[in-house]
Amino acid sequence: MIDDIEITKCIVEEFFEDFTDYTEMDVAIAGAGPAGLAASRYLAEKGYKVAVFERKLSPGGGMWGGGMGYPVVVVGEDSVQELEKIGVETKESEEGYFTASSIESVSKLLSSAVDAGVKIFNNITVEDVLYEEDKINGFVINSSPIDIAGLHVDPLTIRASATVDATGHDADVCNVVERKVGELQTPEGTVLGERSMSADKGEKTVVENTRSVYPGLWITGMCANAVMGSPRMGPIFGGMLLSGKKVAELIDEELS
């Protein structure tokens, strides 16, 4: 006989055991898009305790939709290995681009991160940062349904040795830091906002812009271009994956 109450207990006990374990960690990442997932996997493979907090129900960011809802993504020759190394099938076009199923790509980015030891918490919004001793030391989080409903409910806090803003176009964490903590440690000191589409420029700058922007806080993926005022690049995702790899390397240098 299936007992409804035992099912409830299983879910609640398992979740809070995981959540309690991840109130403190090495690296906390806001946003489970392709850059955040790639970064989390690389860091977990290096032995770090990593959690990703995704505000939506389904992790994966904008990669699910490919281009205009057609479930195909494009990567370049310099980044195709980032998909192939996690088992994604790619196809080369006559022009030298590589295409892949967006569904397969996101699915394998997620599964490879989880297999590496990453803990992914969905339905959680990062609404603030933990700021101690002139450093970003974690995230202030809340339930996404509470945030969407606009309810006056106080959040909870997690602590991490390093934090990553991988929230994409909105650069949510960096905007909070600029508003509540002070200027970002970038040439302009502020979130400049993304520029109009230019895949050629955007693919390059998303990697170049990946960096630390405040003690304890790094940026990756489209967030990096949004902060630094660089173009968006649309449904070509190689730069996102390489940006995730780069931010993992930068954090490893800092923490090791």
N, C-alpha and C positions, 0 to 999 in steps of 0.2 A: 504493500500500500504506500502511495506517495503522500507524505505529510507536508502540507502547505507551510506550516510553521517552521519545520526543519529546513525547508528550502530558503525561507527568509533568513534564518539564522546563518546558514551557509554563506549567503551573499554578504550579509552585514559583517560577520566575523572575518571573512576573507578580505573584504575591502579595508576595514579599519586596521587589520594587521599590516597590510601593505602600506596604508597611508601613514600609520605611526612610524613604520620603519623608514619612510622617506620624508620625515619632517626635517632631517638633516642629511646632507649628501655632499658629494664633491662638486657636481655640476648640475644646475637647474636650467632648463631651456624652456622659454616661452614660445610655443608655436611648433606644431608637428607637420609643417610643410616639408618639401624635399630637402631644403638646406638644414633645417632643424633635425630631421631624421638622420641625414647623412652624418652630421656632426655628432649626434648622440651615439651612433653605431661605432664610429671611429674612436670616440672617447671610452666607450664601454669595452671595446676590444683592447684598449691599453690598460684596462683594469680599474677605471674610475667608476664610482657609483653615480649613475646618471638617471635623472627623471625628466620627462617632457610633459609640460602642461598645455593641453590643447583646449581652447574655449568651445570648439564645436563638438558635436556628437561623434563625427567621423574624422579621424586624423587623416592627413594627406595634403591639406591646403588646396591650392588651385590646380594641382597636377591632375586630379581626378578628371577634370573637364576637358583636358587636352586643349584644342583650339576651337572656340565657339561651340563647345559641347561635343565635338567630334573626338572620340577617345583615342587620339594619337598625339604623341609628343615628339619633339625633335631635339636631338643633341648633336654636338659637333664632334669632329675627329679627335679633338683633344680631351674629350670628356666621355666618349662612348664607353670606355672601360669601366666607368663608375656604375653603369647599369649592368654591363656584362659580368662584372665580378660578383654580383648578387643574383645572377642567373636570369636576367631579363633578355629575351630574344630581341635582337635589333636587325634592321634591314637597311642597307646602304642604297641611297638613290644615285642616279646618274650624275647628279651635281655634287656628290660627296657629302651629303647630309645623312644622318642616321635617324630612322624613325623607330618608335616602340609603342606598344600599347600602354596608354596611360593607366589602365586598370591593373595590368601586370606590374607596371613600374611601381605604382604606389603600394600595391599588395606586398611586393618583395622588399621595398624599402622598409615597410612596417615589420614584416616578419624577420628580416635580417637584423633590425635593431632589437627586437624582442629577443631573438636568439642570442644576441651578443650580451644580453643582460639589462637592457634599457627598460625602465618602468615608464609606461605611458598612462597618464591620467587625463581622460577626456572630460568634457563638460565642466572644465575649470577655467576661470578667467583670472589672469594676472592683472590686478587692479592697482597695485602699488609695489614699492620695493622696501626691503628691510635695509635701512641706512644706519650703519654704526661705525664710529671711528673713521669718518671720511671715506667710507667704502660701501659699495653695494654688496650686502652679505646675504641676500636671499629675496624671495618674492612674498608679497601679500596677496593671497588668493581668495576667491569666492566662487560659489556655485554659479555657473553661467545662467541657469534659469532665474536665479535671484537677481543677477545683474540685468538680464533682459527685462524682467518685470519691474525693475526700478525700486525694489523693496529696500527699506532701510534696515539691512542686516549686516552686522559687523563681520569682517573677514577673519581668516586664520593666516598664520605665517609659517613659512618654511625657511630654513637656513642652508646656504650653500657656499662653498669656497669660491666658486665662479658662477656667474649667471650669463645667459645668452638671450638677446632679443632676436628671435626668429619669427616675429609676428607679421612679416611681409610688408605690404604697402602702407599699413597704418603706423608701423614703428611704435607700438603702444608703450612699451617699456621706456624707450628713450624719451618719448613725449612726457611721461610721468616724471622721469629724472630731471628733464629740463624745467618742468613746471614747479617741482617740489624741492629739488635738491640744489640745482645750480646748472651752470653752463656745461655742455658736453665738452670733452677734451678732443675737439675736432677743429679744423681751421676756422670754421664759422661759429662754432660753439652752440649751434642750434640744429634742429631738424629742418632741413631745407625743403623736403618734399620731393617726390619723384618728378622727372620730366617726361615729356611725351615719348612715344614708342620709337626706339631705335635698337633693334636686336643686335646689330654689330657692335655698337658702343656699350649697350647694357650688359652683354655677355662678358665683356672684358672688365668693365668697371665693377661689376658685382663681386668679382674676386679681388680686385685692387682695393675696394672699399671695405673689405672684411677686416675688422680691427677691434682693438679695445677703445671704447669711447668714454670710459670712466673707470676708476679703480674698481675691479670686480665685475665689470660689465663689458661684454663683447657684442658685436653685431654681425649678422650673417644673412645671406639670401637677399631677397628684395628689400628687406629692412635696411640693409647696408646702402643700397642705392637711394632709398627714400631719405635716409639721414643725410647723405652726402650730396643730394641734389643731382643724381644721375638718371639716365633714361630707364624706363621699363623695357622689357624685352619680349613680352608675350609668351607664346607656348613653346619656346625653346628653353630647355631646362638644364643644359650642361653646366652653365655657370653657377646655377644654384647648388648643384652637387659639389662642384669644385670649391665653392665658397664654404660649404659645410665641412669639407675636408680641411680647408685652410684654418678655419676657426678652431677646429679640434687640435690642430698642430700648435696654434698660438697658445691655447689654454694649457696644453701639455707642457709647453716650454715654461709657462708661468708656474704651474703647480708641481712640476717634477723637481 
